[in-house]
Amino acid sequence: MIELQSLSKWYGEVIGLNNVTATIGDGMTGLVGPNGAGKSTLMGLATGQLLPSMGRIRVFGQRSWNNPAVLSTIGYCPEGDPFWMNLSGRQFVSFLAKCSGMSFRARRKSVEDVIELTGMTAHAGRAIKGYSKGMRQRIKVAQALVHGPKLLILDEPFTGADPVGRHELGHLFRSLADQGVNILISSHVLHEVEALTNEILMIDHGRIVAHGDLHSVRRALHDRPHAIRVRLDEPRRLAAPLAAVEFVTGLKISGSDSLLIETPVPEQVFEQLPDLILREGLVVREISAADESLEALFGYLTQRSA
């Protein structure tokens, strides 16, 4: 879908991206990283708004800069609010559909379809200046979809949306992905990215620090012990025999019903836990990997790359 080869972009003395090489495949990919990491720069390069300082970027095998053929296949939802505030939501989406080259008949139907798809039908006739932040996010998604793109690039699409709106947008993005629309989505709401896709591209200080599915990225962090959480009524009774296990490097009791186990070899801990639990006669409610979430990986990798 997107190919980056020795890609760099700088603004004077400020480096946005630094010698990045990666291939982003079909489907949905989450783009995550701290503020200023280079996410918006990457999206600007992919959408042809920025020219690389060095290297190259290809979208569906073609350059994106000054290339209407490839740009017509991309839908872009920016983080900011690039609106003409006196236009209604319907007028805004319709005008951008016209700019994309759609005929009057085609855009009339498509505008109503995407407005309904994003839950904005009841508000489409109102001026954008009266919209809430969440409504503005939805109408931006509508304009990104109006021309039927093959690739949807979403920069912080959940910003300002209420919980119901976030849930509905997440459902919409998953549905589009199921229909074959490729999606690159940037968000600081890490658990929502994790709920949408297992594929991540993590950027920090202009460099890629992780790329792939969450579990393979976590397994590659050999310098970080894995954490396993066990929820049970008497955590101290399980901690005692675990303290004698060679490959357990740390134990921490949290509250009255949780034991956190640190180990460089989680597979061996998972293998021995059932025997220890049965031997001690314990009742366990949950055993889970405590640090394989996107939030944990985000903390590990951005700290390591700092």
C-alpha positions in Angstrom: 0.0 0.0 0.0 2.7 2.5 1.0 6.4 2.1 0.5 9.0 4.3 2.2 12.6 4.1 1.1 15.3 6.0 3.0 12.7 8.7 3.5 13.6 11.9 5.2 11.9 15.2 5.7 13.2 18.2 7.5 12.0 21.8 8.1 15.1 23.9 8.3 17.0 22.4 11.2 14.0 20.5 12.5 13.9 16.8 11.4 10.4 15.5 10.8 11.4 12.0 9.5 14.9 10.6 9.6 16.0 8.0 7.0 12.8 5.8 7.3 12.4 2.6 5.4 9.2 0.5 5.7 6.4 -1.1 3.8 2.8 -0.7 5.0 0.7 -3.5 3.7 -3.0 -3.7 2.8 -5.7 -3.5 5.6 -5.7 -1.3 8.6 -2.5 0.0 10.2 -2.3 2.1 13.4 0.3 4.9 13.3 1.3 5.8 16.9 3.9 7.9 18.6 4.3 10.9 20.9 3.5 14.5 19.8 6.2 15.7 17.4 7.3 12.1 16.6 6.7 12.5 12.8 3.2 11.0 12.3 1.7 14.0 10.6 4.8 14.4 8.5 4.5 10.9 7.2 0.8 11.5 6.4 1.6 14.7 4.7 4.1 12.9 2.5 1.7 10.1 1.7 -1.0 12.5 0.7 1.3 14.5 -1.5 1.2 17.7 0.6 4.9 17.5 1.4 7.9 16.8 -0.9 10.5 14.5 0.6 13.9 16.1 1.4 15.6 12.8 0.7 14.5 9.3 -0.3 11.1 8.4 -1.7 7.6 7.4 -0.9 5.3 5.4 -3.1 1.5 4.9 -2.7 0.2 1.9 -4.7 3.5 1.9 -6.5 3.4 5.6 -7.6 4.8 8.8 -6.2 2.3 10.9 -4.3 3.8 14.3 -5.0 2.1 16.2 -7.8 0.3 13.0 -9.0 -3.4 13.4 -9.5 -3.8 9.8 -10.5 -2.7 8.4 -7.1 -4.1 11.3 -5.1 -7.6 10.5 -6.5 -7.4 7.1 -4.7 -6.7 8.7 -1.3 -9.2 10.0 1.2 -7.6 12.3 3.9 -9.1 13.3 7.2 -6.8 15.9 8.7 -6.4 16.6 12.5 -7.1 20.4 12.1 -10.3 22.1 11.1 -9.9 23.2 7.5 -13.4 24.4 7.1 -15.3 27.3 5.4 -17.3 27.9 8.6 -20.3 29.5 6.8 -20.9 26.5 4.6 -23.3 23.7 5.8 -21.9 20.3 6.2 -23.6 19.1 3.1 -22.2 22.1 1.0 -18.7 21.4 2.4 -18.7 17.7 1.4 -20.4 18.5 -2.0 -17.8 21.1 -2.8 -14.9 18.8 -2.1 -16.6 16.0 -4.2 -16.8 18.5 -7.1 -13.1 19.3 -6.7 -12.3 15.6 -7.0 -13.9 15.6 -10.4 -17.2 13.8 -9.6 -20.2 14.5 -11.9 -23.2 16.3 -10.4 -25.3 13.1 -10.4 -22.6 10.9 -8.9 -21.7 13.4 -6.2 -25.3 14.1 -5.2 -25.9 10.5 -4.3 -22.5 9.9 -2.8 -22.7 13.0 -0.6 -26.0 11.8 1.0 -24.6 8.3 1.4 -21.4 9.3 3.3 -23.3 11.9 5.4 -25.7 9.1 6.4 -22.8 6.7 6.9 -21.1 9.1 9.4 -24.3 9.9 11.3 -24.6 13.5 10.1 -27.9 13.5 8.2 -29.8 15.4 10.8 -27.1 18.1 11.0 -26.0 18.3 7.3 -28.0 21.5 6.6 -26.5 23.4 9.5 -23.6 25.8 9.2 -20.3 24.2 10.3 -19.5 27.1 12.6 -22.3 25.7 14.8 -21.0 22.2 15.0 -19.5 20.6 18.0 -15.9 19.2 17.8 -17.3 15.7 17.4 -19.6 16.7 14.6 -16.7 18.4 12.8 -14.8 15.2 13.0 -17.6 13.2 11.5 -18.1 15.6 8.5 -14.3 15.5 7.9 -14.6 11.7 7.7 -17.5 12.1 5.3 -15.6 14.3 2.9 -12.7 11.8 3.0 -15.0 9.1 1.9 -17.1 10.9 -0.7 -15.1 9.9 -3.8 -14.8 6.2 -2.8 -11.0 6.1 -2.0 -8.9 2.9 -2.0 -6.8 4.3 0.9 -8.2 6.3 3.8 -5.7 8.3 5.9 -7.1 9.4 9.2 -5.1 11.8 11.4 -6.5 11.7 15.0 -10.1 11.0 13.9 -11.4 10.4 17.4 -10.4 13.8 18.8 -13.3 15.6 20.3 -15.8 12.8 19.7 -17.9 11.7 22.6 -17.9 8.0 23.7 -20.9 7.1 21.5 -19.3 8.9 18.5 -16.0 7.1 19.1 -17.7 3.8 19.2 -19.7 4.5 16.0 -16.6 5.8 14.2 -14.6 2.7 15.2 -17.4 0.5 13.9 -17.4 2.5 10.6 -13.6 2.1 10.2 -13.8 -1.6 10.8 -16.7 -2.0 8.4 -14.7 -0.1 5.7 -11.7 -2.2 6.3 -13.9 -5.4 5.9 -15.0 -4.0 2.6 -11.5 -3.7 1.3 -10.7 0.0 2.1 -7.1 0.3 3.2 -6.7 2.5 6.3 -3.8 4.3 8.0 -5.0 5.7 11.3 -3.1 7.9 13.7 -4.4 8.3 17.3 -3.2 9.1 20.8 -6.1 7.0 22.1 -4.0 3.9 22.3 -6.7 1.4 23.4 -8.9 2.5 20.5 -6.2 1.9 18.0 -5.6 -1.5 19.6 -9.4 -2.3 19.3 -9.3 -1.5 15.6 -6.1 -3.2 14.4 -3.3 -5.4 15.6 -0.9 -3.9 13.0 1.1 -0.9 14.2 3.8 1.5 13.0 5.3 3.3 15.9 7.4 6.4 15.3 9.5 8.4 17.8 12.0 11.2 17.1 11.4 10.8 13.4 12.4 7.1 13.3 10.4 3.9 13.3 10.9 2.1 16.6 8.4 -0.7 15.9 6.5 -2.2 13.0 4.3 -5.3 12.9 1.7 -6.9 15.0 1.6 -6.2 18.7 2.6 -9.7 19.9 5.6 -10.0 17.5 6.8 -6.5 18.6 6.6 -7.4 22.2 8.5 -10.7 21.7 11.3 -8.8 20.1 11.9 -6.7 23.2 14.5 -9.0 24.7 15.9 -6.3 27.0 12.5 -5.9 28.8 11.2 -8.6 31.2 7.6 -9.7 30.4 4.9 -9.1 33.0 2.2 -11.6 33.9 -0.7 -10.7 36.0 -2.5 -13.3 38.2 -5.7 -12.3 39.9 -6.6 -14.4 43.0 -7.7 -14.1 46.6 -4.4 -14.9 48.3 -1.6 -13.6 46.1 1.1 -14.1 48.8 0.5 -17.9 48.8 1.4 -18.0 45.1 4.3 -15.5 45.5 6.1 -17.8 48.0 6.7 -20.8 45.7 7.3 -18.5 42.6 10.1 -16.7 44.5 12.1 -19.9 44.3 11.7 -20.3 40.5 14.9 -19.5 38.7 13.5 -17.6 35.7 11.2 -15.4 37.8 13.0 -12.1 38.2 10.4 -10.0 40.1 7.2 -10.3 42.1 4.8 -7.5 43.1 1.6 -7.8 45.0 -0.9 -5.2 43.9 -3.9 -4.6 46.2 -5.5 -7.6 47.8 -6.1 -9.8 44.8 -3.3 -9.3 42.2 0.2 -10.7 41.7 2.5 -9.3 39.0 5.3 -11.7 37.8 8.3 -10.5 35.9 10.2 -12.9 33.7 12.4 -13.0 30.6 10.8 -16.3 29.6 7.0 -16.0 30.0 6.4 -19.4 28.2 8.1 -21.2 31.1 6.1 -19.4 33.7 2.8 -20.1 31.9 3.8 -23.7 31.8 4.6 -24.0 35.5 1.7 -21.9 36.9 -1.1 -24.5 36.7 0.9 -27.0 38.8 1.8 -24.4 41.4 -1.8 -23.2 41.6 -3.1 -26.7 42.0 -0.5 -27.6 44.6 -1.4 -24.6 46.7 -5.1 -25.2 46.3 -5.7 -21.6 45.0 -8.7 -20.2 43.2 -7.6 -18.0 40.3 -9.9 -15.7 38.5 -7.5 -14.4 35.7 -4.1 -15.0 34.2 -3.0 -12.5 31.6 0.0 -10.8 29.9 0.1 -7.5 31.6 2.4 -5.7 29.2 1.4 -6.8 25.7 -1.0 -3.9 25.2 -0.3 -1.1 22.8 0.0 1.3 25.8 2.7 -0.8 27.4 4.7 -1.2 24.2 4.3 2.5 23.6 5.9 3.2 27.0 8.7 0.7 26.5 9.7 1.8 23.0 9.5 5.5 23.3 11.5 5.3 26.6 14.1 3.1 24.9 14.5 5.4 21.9 14.7 8.6 24.0 
